[in-house]
Amino acid sequence: KQWYQRRVRGEEAVKIREEAHTMRSDAYDTMKKAFQIKEESVEFRDAAYQARMEMETSIVETLSLLRSQASATNLYVQEMRNTLNSVKRRLDDMEDRMDDIERNLEDYKPIIEGGFD
């Protein structure tokens, strides 16, 4: 009877050891999967950070380009304004001279119409 009890206890111990081994194996597999998931999340985080940095760099470059284009456009508009102001002054001067010529012609109109007799 003792022999049988020892044998049953031995079989139970073997089953408990097998269950413990299975539990350790399952725990190891779970830890391995968790580590893989953690590595993937770090990779995703790094990729997201890299994409964000590239986007920020692109935005900064675009803003810089827009600012330089706006400055160039502003200079061009100022130059056009200066040119138009210069043309306006010349036209005003020409109008003044035309008015002077017309007044002078009015002064000579009687002579021209009367002839040189």
Secondary structure by P-SEA (a helix, b strand, c coil): caaaaaaaaaaaaaaaaaaaaaaaaaaaaaaaaaaaaaaaaaaaaaaaaaaaaaaaaaaaaaaaaaaaaaaaaaaaaaaaaaaaaaaaaaaaaaaaaaaaaaaaaaaaaaaaaaccc
